[in-house]
Amino acid sequence: MNKRRKLANARRVVIKVGTSTLTYANGKLNLFRIEQLVREMADLHNRDMEVILVSSGAIRVGANRMGLKKAPTTIPEKQALAAIGQGALMQLYEKLFAEYNQTVAQLLLTRGDFDERIRYLNATNALLALLKMEVIPIINENDTVAVEEIKFGDNDTLSALVAGLVDADLLIILSDVDGLYDADPRSSEDARLLTQVTEISSAMEDSSHNRGSSFSSGGMYTKLKAARICMASGITMIIANSAEDNVIRRIIAGEEVGTLFVPRGTRMHAREKWLAFGSLVQGRIVVDEGAALALIKRGRSLLASGITGVVGEFERGAVVGVMSPAGAEIARGITHYNAGEIRLIAGHKSSDIEQILGEKDYDEVIHRNNLCLVR
C-alpha cells in the first residue's frame, strides 16, 4: 500500500499551525483560514479520529492587541504579550470549535514538563484522558513562564514531542511553505519540491537555516528537527502549506500534498522516547568509529575503551549525548559514571576501571538498556 494511502487509517493525529498560518502580515487574525482549519479538524473528530492541535500565535495576537508592529526583544515583554494573546486565541478556538459541537481544552507546556520522567508521564496521562473524553486538546508552549533554560524554542519541536508523548500516527505541520525543497525556492528557479523524504541529510539541515517572520520562532530548520524526532520515533510527518484548499482533508485522503517524512519501521517504547527526546542532555561523550558501529549496528553497551572525549560536567545517572567522531549525535543514554570519572577511564578496558578509580560498580559506562539511538 502507498505510504500516503495509509494515512487514511490514522487514528491519532497531531496538527501544528504556525503564526504565519493564523495571522495576516499586518498581525491581525486570518479568520477565514482559522475557520477552515477548525472545520476540517472538527470533521476528522467526527470520523472518530483523535485530534490534538499545537498552536502558535499567542505573542503575535497579544502584540496586535497592544498595537505593536514589531516583535519585542526582552523575555518579560514576550511573556506579557503571550499572557494577553493566549486568552484571546483560546477564546477564538473555543467559539469556533463550539460551532461544530466540539469541546476543547488548553494545555500549556514547558521543556521541563518533558525533562522529568514523572512530569512526562503526567503530561501523557492528562492528554490521553482528554482524548478518552473525546475532547480536542489545544497545546502551546507556556511562554508566560518559560525562560531559556526550560524553553522548547519553537512549536515545531513541541509538536513532534507531543506526537511522541501520545504515540500519534501522524504529525501535520502547517506553515506558509509548500514543503521541503532541494534548494531555496526564493533564490533558485530550479528548486524542486521533495514529496517524500526517507533520510534527513546534513546538507538538508545546512541549507535550511532560514527563519520565518519576526514573530515566528522557527523556519525549515526547526521543521527538520521535528521530522528527525518523528522519523526516529516511528511517526509519519508531513509539512504542507496551510493556504492549500482543504489541506488537512486532502492529506488524510492520501493526496500528494506537501512533503512526507517516512518513519523508521519500528516504534520506540515510551521510555525510549523520553530518553531520546524528552530529557535534557547534561553533557556529551565522544566515541571512536568502532564504538559508534557497535552501538548503531550491534546494539551494544558503551564501554570505556571506545570513549575518546567528554564534553561538559555531569553526575552519575545523568542523560548524556553520545557523539560520533564526526560530531553527530548518534545516541542518548543514562551514564553510570560522572564526567570526571569517565575522563580518567576513557580508552581503557573495563577490567582496568577498579584500578583507576579505586572501585568498579559497572563494566559499562552506559548499559544498552539505558541507551537509545537517535539516528
N, C-alpha and C positions, 0 to 999 in steps of 0.2 A: 504494500500500500504506500502511495506517495506520502512523504512526510507532512505535507500541508493538509492532505485529506484527513490525516489522523487528528487534526486539531478539532474537528467536529466532535470527537469523543472526549474532549477535555471536560473534566467535571469541576475543577477548581482553577479559577483564572485571576491573576493579579494584573490590574491595569494602572499604569502610571501616566499621569498627564502633567506636562511641564507648564511653567509660567507663560511661555510663548503661545501655548495652546489656549490658555484661559483668558488671556488679555490681548487687546489691540496694542499697537505700537505706542499709542498715547497713554497707556496704562489703565484704561478703562476695561471693564469686563466684556468679553466677547460672548454675550448671552446666547446668540444664535448657536454658536459651536458648543457651548456648555450644554444647552438644552438637547442638542442632537446626541452628544455622548451619553448624557444621563438616560435618554430614551433607549439607546442601544444597550447600555448596561442593565437597565430595568428589564429589557426584553430577554437578555441572557438569563437573568434571575428567574423570569417566568418559565424558562425552559429547564428549570431545576439545576442550573449551573450555579456554583458558589462564586461570588464576585467580591473582590477586595479592591478598593480604589486607593492608590497612593497619589496624593495631590500636592503639587507645589502651589505657589501663588500668594501665600499669606502676606509676605513682606511687600509684594507689589500692590496688592489690594489695600494694605494699610497705608502705603505711600500715596496711593491715589486718593484715599480718604483725607489725607493730610495735605493734598495739593503739591506733593513733591514730584519732580520730574526725573531726578537722578537718584541712584541707589545711595543710601547712607554709607559712611566709611567705618563707623565705630560699632562695636558689638552692642553696646547699650541702645543705640539708635535702631539697629536692626531688630533687637529684641522687643523694643517698644512698638515698632511698626508691625511685627509679627503678632503681638498681642491684640493690636487693633484689627488687623486684617483677618486673623484666624476665625474670630467670631463671625465677621461679616461673610466670609467664604462658606463657613459651615451653615449659616442661616440660609444661604442661597441653595446649597446642596439639599438641605432638609426640605425646603419648599419644592424644589424640582422633583426630587425622588418621591415626595408625598403625592404628587400629581399622578404617579403611576402605582400608588399604594405600596410603596417600598419604605421600610424602616431603615434608618442609617444610624451609625454610632461613630463617635470620634475617638481616635487613639492618637496620642502624641508621644513619640518615642525619642530617646537619645541613644547614642552609641553605647552608653553604659548599661542600657537595658539588654544589650546583646552580649556584653563582655562578661558579666557574671552569670554563671551557669543557672543559678536558681531564678534570677530575673528573666533569663532567656526562656526557661520553661514556663514561668508565669505568663509571659507575653504570648507564648504558644497556646497555652490553655485558655487564656482570655479570648484570643482570636477564634479558636476552634469552638468555644462556647457560643460566641456571636453567630458563627456560621450555622451552628446547630439550631439556633433560634431563628434562622432564615433572615438575619439582619445583614446589611451591607456595611462592613467596616470602612471608614474613611480615615486614612493614616497620613500623618505628616511628621516631619522632624519637629521636635519641641524647641523651636527657635527662641522661644521666650526665656528659656532657662539654660539652653545648651551653650557651652563655651568650647573653645578649640579642642580641649582635651577629650570632650565627650561628643563631638560633632561627627555626623556622617560626612558632612561637607557637600553632599548632593543627594537628591532624592532618587537618582538612578541607582546608586548603591543601596539606598534604603529599600527600594522596591525589590531588588534582587535578594536582599537578606530576608525580606518579608516572604517572598516566594519560597525561599528555603525553609523559613520558620514554619509555614503551614503545609509544606510538601505540595506546592501547587503543580499543576500540569503545564501551565503556560504563563509566561510574563509578556505582556504587551506594553512597550514603551512608546507612547505617542508624543511626537515633537513637531518641529517645523521643518524637518528634513525627510526626504523620501526613504532613507535607509543609509546603509554604508556603501560608499563609492570606493573604487580602486584608486581614485585621485580626488583632489579637492575640486568639486564641480564649479566653484566660483572662479577658479583660476585656470581650469583646463577644460577645453571644449570636448576633449576625448574621454572625459571621466565617465566610467561605466558603473551603473548601479549593480551591486552584488546581491542577487536574490537569495543566495544560500551560502553560509559560511560554516565550515566544519572545524576550522582551526584559526585562532587569532594569532597572527604572526607579530613579531617585533616591529616589522615595517608598518603594519597597520596602525599600531599604537604610536609609532614615531610621527606618522603623518596626520594624527588625529588631535593634536593639541590646540584645538580651537575652542573658544567659549561662545556661549550664547549671548543674550542681551545683558545689559548691566545688572538686571535683577535676577538673572539666571545663575545657578551655581555650577553648571557644567556644560560640556559640549559633547562631541562624539567620543572623546577620550573616556569620559565617565560612563558613557553607554557601553563602551567596550569592556571596561572594568566590570560592569554589571553582567555583561554577556559571559565573561570568564567565570564569574561566580555561578551563573545558571548552568553553563555547559558542564562545569565540574560537578555540580550537584545533581545533574541528570534532568534538568528542567529546560524545556524549549523556550526560547525567547525570540521576539520579533520587534524590530524597530520600524515604525511606519509614520507617515505624515498624517497628523490629525485633520488636515484640511481635505483629505480624500472623503468623498461621499460614502456614508455607511461603512466607515473603515473597520470598525470592530466586527460588524456582521460579516463583512467580506473576508476578513482574516479567519474567523471561525469557520466560514464556509469552505475554506481551502484555496481561496483565490491567491494569485501570486502578487501580494501587496507587501511592499517593504522588503526588509532583509530578515531571513530566518536563520537563527543560530542553532545548529544541530547539537544536542547534548550528547554526552558520552552514554554508553549503553546501560551502565549500572547506576542506580541512585545511591547517594550517600545515606547512611543512617543518621539519625538526629544528632547523636554525639559527634559524629564526624563533621557534620555541617557546622556545629557550634565551634569545634576545634579549628576548622579550616577558615571560617569566615566570620563567625560571631565574636570570637575572642580577640582581644587586642594583643598584638605581638610586643613582648617585653624586650626582645633582643634578637640577635641573629647568629647562626652558626654556619660557617663556610666549610664545605666538604670538597674532597677531591673527586675526580671523574669516576673512580672505582666505587666510592661510597654512593655517589649520585645514581649510578647504574644499579647498584644493589637495592636502593630504596625504590626506584621507579619500576624496574623490570622484575625484581625478585621479591619485593615486599619484605625486605629485611629490616631489622632494627638498626639504629645508628650507633656505631661503635666509635670509641675514641680514636682508633687507628686511622679512620677516614676523615678526621677533622683537621682542617688547616688553619682555621682562624675563628675568632669570636668577636662580635661587634656588640657593644653595649654592656650594661651591668644588670644582672638579674639573679634571683634566688632560685633554689630548688623548687620544682613544682610550677615554674613559670612557663607560659606558652611562648615558644620561640619559632622564628622562621628558619628554615634550612635552605641555604643558598648554594647553587652550583658554582663551579669555578668561574663561569662567565658572569655571575652576579644575578642570575634569575632565581626567584624563589620557587622551589620545587615541592616543598612540604612544610607543614607546621606540626609541632608536637610539644608535649609536656616533658621538660627535662628533669632528669634525676639528680643533676649536679648544678651548682651555681656557676656563674661566668668565670670566676677566678679559678675554680677547680678544673673547669674544662680547659682553660688555657694551659694549666700545668700538665694535664694528661693527654692533650691533643697530639696525635701522631703516634701514641704509644699503644701497646697491646692491652687488652682487658686484664691480663694476668699481672701487669705492672702497676695497676691502679692503687692497690693497697700499699705497695712500697712507696709510691709517690705521695699519696695523700695521708698515709697512716691508717687508713680504713678503706673498705670497699663494700658499699651497700648494694651496688648493682654492677653487672657486667656491661650493661648498655647505658649510653648517655640518654638515648630516647628509645624506649621499647616500641616495637611495631604496633602494639595495641593502643599506644598513646600517640600515634603518628598518622597523619593524613596527607595524602598527595593533593596539591592544589593546581597541578597542571595535567 
